[in-house]
Amino acid sequence: QLGIDILLKASNFDAAHDFSARSYAPQCQSSTREQHVEDIVGWGAPAVGPLPLFWMKGLAGVGKSAIAQTCAEEIKKLGRLGASFFFAVNIRDDAERFFPTIAYQLSTEFPDYRDLVDQRIRHDRTILKKTMAIQFKALIAEPFQELEKTGKGIGQKMVIIVDGLDECKKADDQSTIIDIVAAAARGGVTPFRWAFFSRPEPHIEASFTSDDVDQVTCMVLLPVSDDANPDIELYLRSGFKNILRRRNIPVTSQWPSDDDIQTLVKASKGLFVYPATVLRDVDQAVSFTEALRAVCAATLNPTDASPFAGLDAFYTLIMQRILPEKLPTVLLLCRLLCSTDSYPGSQFHGGVMRWSNILELSEIDFWAACNRLCAVLHIQNHSASFDPSQFGDTDCPFWYVAPAFVDELRVHVRYRLGGSIHFYHKSFYDFLMDPKRSGPFCVRSSSMRNAYFKHSLEVTLKYEESYSFQGSDLILAQGVADSASSLSWPYTNELVNSMFKACVYDWAFGTCFLWGDLPQIEGQMLQRFGHADFRKARQNEATLCAGYSGFVNYTRWDCDAHSKFIRGTQLFRVPRGQFQMNFDITEFKGVIKRWKECGIIQPYYPGIGSRFKSLVAKKDQDKLISGLFRMGHGPKSIFWYWEVNLKEEFYQDFMAADLAEGEKIYREERFDLWPTESWRRT
């Protein structure tokens, strides 16, 4: 396999400014933001002179992404764009893919560089799994230095544009990217200028204003200011004209009125995301005039000084227009979209068909729910090329497929079928997550968390009834004709439907398990969860992971951790760094206490002759504590053993249906060879 093909698989190919997924991307309308665009293009164009880093900072919705997109297009026309990366929450937010993506885009521009990178990856494929510093050195810095020494340098400074750095998944990764790029810029080791666009988050501000970075960076603030009003007015007038033109309505119409335009400009408070969302909302409405009248009526209270007041009023209007009987479903959808998906580096946040089945909505009902959020929700279709027959007999369940194909099939089902959906702008995510801004529509409220847990629990209990054991393997229960009977939006064959069903069941049980440690979850629901079939759920997850070699990445106890399955036993470990930063022993003990009270777990005491006795014997309470429990009840239960080592600073455990087998695997495992860092690489 060519190294360059391996690089492509490790990249976010949809992060580039000109990828089809960004056809909806915000752009500066003609004659708007001209000075900012000219300044940045002017910074990137000269052969020598300017500082090698540029940072434009500004609050959410002020127009940074539109400027970044327009600058990328203009610099591309000049032949000076090397690469671009547009981060997006839960979609393109994995730092591990950042430098591979930049490297792949550069390889399409410079053939000699492409050959070098191809050779390096073929020689050492692990480059793509190493730290970002090593990735940058091996994939970008060293190859371009080698080209320069051999007289094959690119001969001019190229620009790399990075938008939405604050939307990268982890704050440490954001700072690390800045530090790596700045160090290279100071040393002049690469022929690039880097333009960053982001919110002024404290850690990003601290990185750019540090002595080492500040000296090589040109910083510009994009303020929330009435100075943007003329551009916003021009943007609105142009947008409304386009709405009329697309419907063959004469643009000489007196709609919208000047008063309407000025009302919207005032409500924008300098944030371009406001008019952009208004235009999408009106464009989707049955009656333009009624939709615009409602938006104008919902404008901000003039005494509210918050820059997001107008935007929040409009977002509130969008949620208020949802019929009361439909609101719980839409809020569940919003909660799903605000969640961080468990598949690190996924190209897509979640497949539409998967979300629909998780919510137990038919295809029509799912699209109806999405339609109520059409002004803030983007839907992208990218499943046309899917051919399930490549994985095996489409009439058979996936557990009969060769293990090597299981993981690839799982990726298609979980993240691609039906397309993907995500918010147009992070400001709506922020609105939903902040109770002060969204009020009754906040997806982090206690009532919403309980509703989310309850839905997950109901799905768990429903799905477990449709499975039974054949030996240690999970199969469809007697009387269950096929997997499609459990799904609200089935696919066309059993192979895919069985994978859909397993993925939905895995999500539902995993959500209950993960959220079961939240103090807001009602005790009565935790008691019901304690009677779920833990044995079936764990076997289902083991089957899904059958084709996955290496570690499965988890978030548990607020820590990024590693796990793997060996012969049906799940091993789990929180590495030292994560343990030091995030593991709270007091909270952990509190969860154990509550789970015992709710009947989720019960202490288990091995017999006198048990070989396991030495593992659960009394420990030095200052250094090592451990516990052995039955999780669940009767034949539905599994064994759970955990250790917290306060001296060596790690947590590890195992879960198994067979205690003796689990103990054997646990004893034999070389935990000292497990990864010592978070899977969210820095």
C-alpha positions in Angstrom: 0.0 0.0 0.0 1.3 3.4 -0.9 2.3 5.6 1.9 0.4 8.5 0.5 -2.8 6.4 0.6 -2.2 5.6 4.3 -1.7 9.3 4.9 -5.1 10.1 3.2 -6.8 7.6 5.6 -5.2 9.3 8.6 -6.4 12.8 7.5 -9.6 14.8 7.7 -10.0 15.2 3.9 -13.1 17.2 4.4 -11.3 19.9 6.4 -10.0 21.8 3.3 -11.6 25.1 2.3 -12.7 23.7 -1.1 -14.0 20.3 -0.1 -17.6 19.6 -1.1 -18.7 19.3 2.6 -17.9 23.1 2.9 -20.2 24.1 0.1 -22.4 25.7 2.7 -19.5 27.4 4.4 -19.9 31.1 5.2 -18.2 33.6 2.9 -17.8 37.3 2.9 -20.3 38.9 0.5 -18.9 41.2 -2.1 -17.9 44.5 -0.6 -18.1 43.2 3.0 -15.1 42.8 5.3 -12.9 44.0 2.5 -10.3 45.6 4.6 -9.8 42.5 6.7 -9.5 40.3 3.7 -7.1 42.7 2.0 -4.9 42.8 5.1 -4.6 39.0 5.4 -4.1 38.4 1.7 -1.5 41.2 1.7 0.2 39.6 4.7 0.4 36.2 2.9 1.5 37.5 -0.5 5.0 39.1 -0.1 8.0 36.8 -0.7 9.7 38.3 2.3 9.0 40.5 5.2 5.9 39.8 7.2 5.8 37.9 10.5 5.3 34.2 9.8 2.2 33.8 12.1 -1.1 35.6 11.9 -3.8 35.3 14.5 -7.3 36.8 14.1 -9.3 36.5 17.3 -12.9 37.3 18.0 -16.1 36.1 19.8 -18.3 33.4 18.3 -20.4 34.5 15.4 -18.4 37.7 14.6 -17.4 36.5 11.1 -14.0 34.8 11.5 -14.8 31.7 9.5 -16.3 33.7 6.6 -13.1 35.8 6.5 -10.9 32.6 6.7 -12.9 31.0 3.9 -12.7 34.1 1.7 -9.0 34.5 2.4 -8.3 30.9 1.5 -10.1 31.3 -1.8 -8.3 34.6 -2.6 -4.8 33.3 -1.7 -5.5 30.1 -3.7 -6.1 32.3 -6.8 -2.7 33.9 -6.2 -1.1 30.4 -6.2 0.1 30.9 -2.6 -2.2 28.6 -0.6 -0.4 25.5 0.7 -3.2 24.0 2.8 -6.2 24.8 4.9 -7.9 23.2 7.9 -11.3 24.2 9.2 -12.0 22.7 12.6 -15.6 21.9 13.7 -16.9 20.6 17.0 -17.5 16.8 17.0 -16.8 16.6 13.2 -13.3 17.8 12.5 -11.9 18.2 16.0 -9.2 15.5 16.3 -5.7 16.9 16.7 -4.1 13.6 15.8 -5.4 14.2 12.2 -4.3 17.8 11.9 -0.8 17.6 10.7 -1.5 14.5 8.5 -4.2 16.5 6.8 -1.9 19.5 6.2 0.8 17.1 4.9 -1.6 15.4 2.5 -2.9 18.7 1.1 0.8 19.8 0.6 1.5 16.5 -1.2 -1.1 17.4 -3.8 0.7 20.7 -4.5 4.4 19.6 -4.5 5.3 16.3 -6.3 8.8 16.0 -4.9 7.5 16.5 -1.4 4.9 13.9 -2.1 7.5 11.3 -3.0 9.5 11.9 0.2 6.4 11.6 2.4 5.3 8.5 0.7 8.7 6.9 1.3 8.7 7.9 5.0 5.3 6.5 5.7 6.0 3.2 3.9 9.2 2.9 6.0 7.4 3.7 9.3 3.6 3.7 9.4 3.6 4.4 13.1 4.5 8.1 12.3 0.8 8.7 12.0 0.2 7.5 15.6 2.9 9.4 17.3 2.8 12.8 19.0 2.0 15.9 17.1 5.5 17.2 17.5 6.9 14.0 15.9 4.3 14.1 13.2 5.2 17.7 12.3 8.9 17.0 12.2 8.6 13.8 10.2 5.9 14.7 7.8 6.5 18.5 7.2 9.7 20.0 8.6 12.3 17.4 7.6 10.9 16.7 4.1 10.9 20.3 3.2 14.4 20.8 4.7 15.6 17.9 2.6 14.1 19.4 -0.6 15.8 22.7 0.2 19.2 21.0 0.6 18.9 19.2 -2.7 17.8 22.3 -4.6 14.2 21.3 -5.0 12.7 23.8 -2.5 9.3 25.3 -3.4 11.0 28.7 -3.8 8.3 30.9 -2.1 6.4 31.3 1.1 3.1 29.5 1.1 0.2 30.2 3.4 -1.6 27.6 5.6 -5.0 28.7 7.0 -6.3 27.2 10.2 -9.9 28.2 11.2 -11.7 27.4 14.5 -8.6 26.3 16.4 -10.7 26.6 19.6 -13.0 23.9 18.2 -10.2 21.3 18.4 -11.3 18.7 20.9 -8.8 19.4 23.7 -7.4 22.7 25.0 -3.9 21.2 25.4 -3.9 20.1 21.8 -4.8 23.7 20.7 -1.8 25.1 22.6 0.5 22.4 21.4 -0.3 23.2 17.8 0.5 26.8 18.3 3.8 25.9 20.1 4.9 23.5 17.4 4.1 25.9 14.5 5.7 28.9 16.3 8.9 27.0 17.1 9.2 26.1 13.4 8.5 29.7 12.4 11.2 31.0 14.7 13.7 28.6 13.4 12.7 29.2 9.8 12.6 25.4 9.2 9.6 25.4 6.9 8.6 27.7 3.9 5.2 28.5 5.4 3.1 31.3 6.9 0.3 30.2 9.2 -2.9 32.2 9.7 -5.0 31.1 12.7 -8.6 32.2 13.3 -10.2 31.4 16.7 -12.0 32.7 19.8 -9.8 34.4 22.3 -9.9 31.4 24.8 -7.6 32.0 27.8 -5.2 29.2 26.9 -5.0 30.3 23.3 -4.4 33.9 24.3 -1.7 32.7 26.7 0.0 30.7 24.0 0.0 33.5 21.4 1.1 36.2 23.9 4.0 34.2 25.3 7.3 35.8 24.7 8.5 33.1 22.2 5.3 33.2 20.1 4.5 36.9 20.3 7.7 37.9 18.5 6.7 36.0 15.4 2.9 36.7 15.4 0.8 39.5 13.9 -2.4 39.7 16.0 -5.7 41.2 15.0 -8.9 41.5 17.0 -12.2 41.2 15.1 -14.4 43.1 17.5 -18.1 42.9 18.2 -18.8 46.4 17.1 -21.3 48.6 15.4 -18.6 49.3 12.9 -19.7 46.0 11.3 -23.3 47.2 10.8 -22.8 48.5 7.2 -21.3 45.1 6.2 -24.2 43.3 8.0 -26.8 45.4 6.2 -25.2 44.7 2.9 -25.0 41.0 3.7 -28.7 41.0 4.6 -29.9 42.9 1.5 -27.8 40.6 -0.7 -29.2 37.5 1.0 -32.8 38.5 0.8 -32.3 39.4 -2.9 -30.9 35.9 -3.5 -34.0 34.3 -1.8 -36.3 36.2 -4.1 -34.2 35.5 -7.2 -34.2 31.7 -6.6 -38.0 31.8 -6.6 -38.3 34.1 -9.6 -39.8 36.9 -7.5 -39.0 40.4 -8.8 -36.3 41.9 -6.6 -38.0 45.3 -7.0 -40.4 44.1 -4.3 -40.5 46.3 -1.2 -39.8 43.2 0.9 -38.1 43.4 3.3 -38.7 46.9 4.3 -35.9 49.2 5.4 -37.3 49.1 8.9 -37.0 45.3 8.9 -33.4 45.5 7.7 -32.5 48.0 10.4 -34.2 45.9 13.1 -32.1 42.9 12.1 -28.9 44.9 11.9 -29.5 46.3 15.4 -30.3 42.8 16.7 -27.1 41.4 15.2 -24.9 43.5 17.5 -22.0 43.0 15.2 -22.3 39.2 15.0 -22.5 37.9 11.4 -23.9 34.5 12.6 -27.2 36.3 13.4 -28.0 37.5 9.8 -26.7 34.2 8.4 -29.1 32.2 10.6 -32.0 34.5 9.9 -31.6 34.2 6.1 -31.6 30.4 6.4 -34.7 30.5 8.6 -36.6 32.8 6.3 -35.4 30.8 3.2 -37.0 27.6 4.6 -40.3 29.2 5.6 -43.6 28.7 3.9 -44.3 32.4 4.3 -41.3 34.7 4.0 -43.2 37.7 5.4 -44.6 35.8 8.5 -41.2 34.3 9.3 -39.4 37.6 9.1 -42.1 39.3 11.1 -41.7 36.7 13.9 -37.9 37.2 13.9 -38.2 41.0 14.1 -40.7 40.6 16.9 -38.2 38.5 18.9 -35.5 41.1 18.8 -33.5 41.8 21.9 -34.4 43.8 24.9 -32.6 47.1 24.4 -31.5 47.0 28.0 -29.6 43.7 27.5 -25.9 44.5 26.9 -24.8 41.0 26.1 -23.4 40.7 22.6 -25.3 37.4 22.2 -28.7 38.8 23.3 -30.1 39.1 19.8 -28.8 35.8 18.7 -30.1 34.1 21.9 -33.5 35.7 21.3 -33.6 34.3 17.8 -32.4 30.8 18.9 -35.1 30.9 21.6 -37.7 31.7 19.0 -36.6 28.7 16.9 -37.1 26.4 19.9 -40.4 28.1 20.9 -41.8 27.4 17.5 -41.5 23.7 18.0 -44.9 22.2 19.0 -44.9 21.1 22.7 -45.6 17.5 21.9 -42.6 17.5 19.5 -40.1 19.4 21.7 -38.9 16.4 23.9 -37.8 14.5 20.7 -36.1 17.6 19.3 -34.3 18.2 22.6 -33.1 14.6 22.6 -31.8 15.1 19.1 -30.0 18.3 20.2 -28.5 16.4 23.2 -27.2 13.7 20.8 -25.6 16.3 18.6 -24.0 18.1 21.5 -22.5 14.9 22.8 -18.9 13.9 22.0 -18.8 10.8 19.8 -16.8 7.9 21.2 -14.9 7.3 17.9 -11.8 9.4 17.9 -10.9 10.9 14.6 -14.2 9.9 12.9 -14.7 11.7 9.6 -18.3 12.2 10.5 -19.9 12.9 13.9 -22.7 10.4 13.4 -24.7 8.7 10.7 -28.2 10.0 10.1 -29.7 6.5 10.1 -27.9 5.6 13.3 -29.3 8.7 15.1 -32.7 8.0 13.8 -32.7 4.5 15.2 -31.2 5.7 18.5 -34.2 8.1 18.8 -36.5 5.4 17.6 -37.9 7.6 14.8 -38.9 6.5 11.4 -37.2 8.1 8.4 -40.1 10.5 7.9 -40.3 11.4 11.6 -36.6 12.0 11.8 -36.6 14.4 8.9 -39.6 16.1 10.4 -37.6 16.6 13.7 -34.6 17.9 11.7 -36.8 20.3 9.7 -37.8 22.1 12.9 -34.1 23.1 13.2 -33.4 23.8 9.5 -32.0 27.2 10.3 -29.3 25.8 12.5 -28.8 22.3 11.3 -26.8 21.2 8.3 -27.4 17.8 6.7 -24.8 16.3 4.4 -25.2 13.1 2.3 -22.1 11.0 1.7 -23.4 7.4 1.7 -24.0 6.9 -2.0 -21.0 4.7 -2.6 -21.7 2.2 0.2 -21.7 -1.5 -1.0 -22.4 -3.9 1.9 -21.7 -7.0 -0.3 -18.0 -6.3 0.0 -18.2 -7.4 3.6 -19.9 -10.7 3.1 -23.3 -12.4 2.6 -25.9 -9.6 3.0 -28.6 -12.1 4.1 -26.6 -13.1 7.2 -26.0 -11.2 10.5 -22.7 -9.4 10.8 -21.3 -11.8 13.5 -20.8 -14.3 10.7 -18.6 -11.9 8.8 -14.9 -12.3 8.9 -13.6 -10.3 11.9 -11.3 -8.3 9.7 -14.3 -6.7 8.0 -16.4 -6.0 11.2 -14.7 -2.8 12.1 -15.0 -1.3 8.6 -18.6 -2.2 8.4 -19.2 -0.7 11.9 -17.6 2.6 10.8 -20.0 2.8 7.8 -23.0 2.1 9.9 -22.2 4.3 12.8 -20.9 7.3 11.0 -21.9 7.4 7.3 -25.1 5.8 6.3 -27.9 8.3 5.6 -25.4 11.2 5.7 -24.4 13.2 8.7 -25.9 16.1 10.6 -24.3 18.9 12.6 -24.9 22.5 13.6 -24.1 25.2 11.1 -22.3 27.2 13.8 -20.9 26.5 17.2 -22.9 29.4 18.7 -26.0 27.2 18.7 -24.1 24.5 20.6 -23.0 27.1 23.1 -26.6 28.3 23.5 -27.9 24.8 24.2 -25.2 24.0 26.7 -25.5 27.2 28.7 -28.6 27.3 31.0 -28.3 31.1 31.4 -28.7 31.5 27.7 -31.1 28.7 26.7 -33.2 28.4 29.9 -35.8 25.6 29.5 -34.1 24.4 26.3 -30.7 23.7 27.9 -29.6 20.2 27.2 -27.5 20.0 30.4 -30.4 20.5 32.8 -31.2 17.8 35.4 -34.5 17.1 33.7 -32.9 16.8 30.3 -30.2 14.5 31.7 -32.8 12.3 33.2 -34.9 12.3 30.0 -31.8 11.3 28.1 -30.9 8.5 30.6 -34.5 7.3 30.6 -34.6 7.1 26.8 -31.3 5.2 26.7 -32.6 2.8 29.4 -35.8 2.1 27.5 -33.8 1.3 24.4 -31.4 -0.9 26.4 -34.2 -3.0 27.9 -36.1 -3.3 24.6 -33.1 -4.4 22.6 -31.7 -6.9 25.2 -35.0 -8.8 24.9 -34.4 -9.5 21.2 -31.1 -11.3 21.8 -30.3 -14.6 23.4 -27.2 -16.7 24.0 -26.0 -19.6 22.0 -23.2 -20.8 24.1 -21.2 -17.7 24.8 -22.3 -16.0 21.5 -25.1 -13.5 21.1 -27.7 -14.3 18.5 -31.3 -13.2 17.7 -33.8 -14.5 20.3 -36.3 -17.2 19.3 -39.3 -15.6 17.6 -37.3 -12.6 16.4 -37.5 -12.9 12.6 -34.7 -10.5 11.7 -32.9 -7.4 13.0 -35.1 -5.0 11.0 -38.0 -5.7 13.4 -36.1 -3.8 16.1 -35.2 -0.8 14.0 -37.3 2.3 13.3 -35.4 3.0 10.1 -34.0 -0.2 8.8 -31.6 -0.7 5.9 -32.3 -3.1 3.0 -30.5 -6.3 4.3 -29.8 -8.3 7.4 -26.0 -7.7 7.3 -26.3 -4.0 7.8 -29.4 -4.1 10.0 -27.8 -6.5 12.5 -24.9 -4.1 12.7 -27.3 -1.1 13.2 -29.0 -3.0 15.9 -25.8 -3.9 17.7 -24.5 -0.3 17.5 -27.8 1.2 18.8 -27.8 -1.3 21.7 -24.2 -0.6 22.4 -24.9 3.2 22.5 -27.9 2.8 24.7 -26.2 0.6 27.3 -23.0 2.6 27.1 -24.9 5.9 27.8 -26.6 4.4 30.8 -23.3 3.1 32.1 -21.5 6.4 31.5 -24.3 8.6 32.8 -25.0 6.3 35.7 -22.4 8.1 37.8 -24.1 11.5 37.5 -25.7 12.6 40.8 -28.6 14.1 38.9 -29.9 10.7 37.7 -32.9 9.6 39.7 -32.4 6.6 42.0 -35.4 4.8 40.6 -34.0 4.8 37.1 -30.7 3.5 38.4 -32.5 0.7 40.1 -34.1 -0.3 36.8 -30.7 -0.1 35.2 -29.4 -2.5 37.8 -31.8 -5.1 36.4 -30.6 -4.8 32.8 -28.8 -7.7 31.2 -25.1 -6.7 31.7 -23.9 -10.0 30.3 -25.7 -9.5 26.9 -24.5 -5.9 26.7 -20.9 -6.7 27.3 -21.0 -9.6 24.8 -22.6 -7.3 22.3 -19.7 -4.8 22.7 -17.1 -7.6 22.5 -18.7 -8.8 19.2 -18.5 -5.3 17.8 -14.9 -5.1 18.7 -14.0 -8.5 17.3 -12.3 -7.1 14.2 -10.5 -4.3 16.0 -6.9 -4.8 16.8 -5.4 -2.8 19.5 -7.0 -0.6 22.1 -10.5 0.8 22.2 -10.7 4.4 23.5 -13.1 5.3 26.3 -14.0 8.2 28.5 -14.8 6.9 32.0 -14.6 8.5 35.5 -13.9 11.8 33.6 -10.7 10.3 32.2 -9.5 9.4 28.7 -8.7 5.7 29.1 -7.8 2.6 27.1 -9.6 -0.7 26.9 -9.4 -4.0 25.0 -11.3 -7.3 24.9 -9.6 -10.6 25.3 -11.8 -13.7 24.9 -14.9 -11.9 26.1 -13.2 -10.2 29.1 -12.9 -6.4 29.0 -9.7 -4.8 30.4 -9.6 -1.1 31.2 -6.9 1.3 32.4 -6.7 5.0 33.1 -3.0 6.0 32.5 -1.1 8.0 35.0 -1.3 11.4 33.3 -5.1 11.2 33.1 -5.3 9.8 36.6 -3.3 12.8 38.0 -5.4 15.4 36.1 -8.9 14.0 36.3 -9.5 11.0 38.5 -11.3 12.0 41.7 -11.1 9.2 44.3 -13.8 10.8 46.5 -16.2 11.0 43.6 -15.4 7.5 42.6 -16.1 6.2 46.1 -19.4 8.1 46.0 -20.4 6.4 42.8 -19.6 2.9 44.3 -21.7 3.8 47.3 -24.7 4.9 45.2 -24.5 2.0 42.9 -24.6 -0.4 45.8 -27.6 1.5 47.3 -29.4 1.3 43.9 -28.6 -2.4 43.4 -26.5 -2.0 40.3 -23.6 -3.7 42.1 -23.2 -6.0 45.0 -19.9 -7.0 46.8 -18.7 -10.4 45.9 -16.7 -12.5 48.3 -14.8 -15.5 46.7 -14.7 -18.8 48.6 -11.8 -19.8 50.7 -10.3 -21.9 47.9 -10.5 -19.2 45.2 -7.3 -18.2 43.4 -8.8 -14.8 43.2 -8.6 -14.2 47.0 -5.2 -12.7 46.8 -6.4 -9.9 44.5 -9.1 -8.8 46.9 -7.3 -9.3 50.2 -7.2 -6.3 52.4 -4.9 -3.6 51.0 -2.9 -0.8 52.4 -5.6 1.9 52.3 -3.1 4.6 51.8 -1.7 3.1 48.6 -4.1 0.6 47.0 -7.8 0.1 47.2 -9.8 -2.5 45.2 -13.2 -4.1 45.0 -14.8 -7.1 43.5 -18.5 -6.9 42.6 -21.3 -8.5 40.8 -22.8 -6.0 38.4 -26.4 -6.7 37.7 -28.5 -9.6 39.0 -28.5 -13.4 38.7 -27.7 -14.8 35.3 -27.8 -11.3 33.8 -24.8 -10.2 35.9 -21.1 -10.0 35.2 -18.1 -9.7 37.5 -16.3 -6.4 38.0 -13.0 -6.1 39.7 -11.2 -2.7 40.0 -8.0 -1.3 41.5 -7.1 2.3 42.4 -3.3 2.6 42.9 -2.7 5.9 44.7 1.1 5.3 44.8 1.6 4.5 41.1 -1.3 6.7 40.2 -3.5 4.6 37.9 -6.9 2.9 37.8 -7.5 -0.4 36.1 -10.3 -3.0 36.1 -11.8 -5.9 34.3 -15.4 -7.1 33.5 -16.1 -10.7 32.7 -19.0 -13.2 32.8 -16.6 -15.9 33.9 -14.7 -14.8 37.0 -12.0 -17.4 36.8 -11.3 -16.6 33.1 -11.3 -12.9 33.8 -8.9 -13.3 36.7 -6.5 -15.4 34.5 -6.6 -12.8 31.7 -6.1 -10.0 34.2 -3.2 -11.6 35.9 -1.4 -12.4 32.6 -2.0 -9.0 31.0 1.1 -6.8 30.7 -0.4 -3.5 31.8 3.1 -2.0 31.9 3.1 -2.1 28.1 -0.2 -0.2 27.7 -0.1 3.4 26.4 0.9 5.8 29.1 -0.7 8.9 27.5 -4.2 10.0 26.7 -5.5 8.8 23.4 -6.3 12.4 22.6 -2.7 12.9 21.5 -0.7 16.0 22.1 
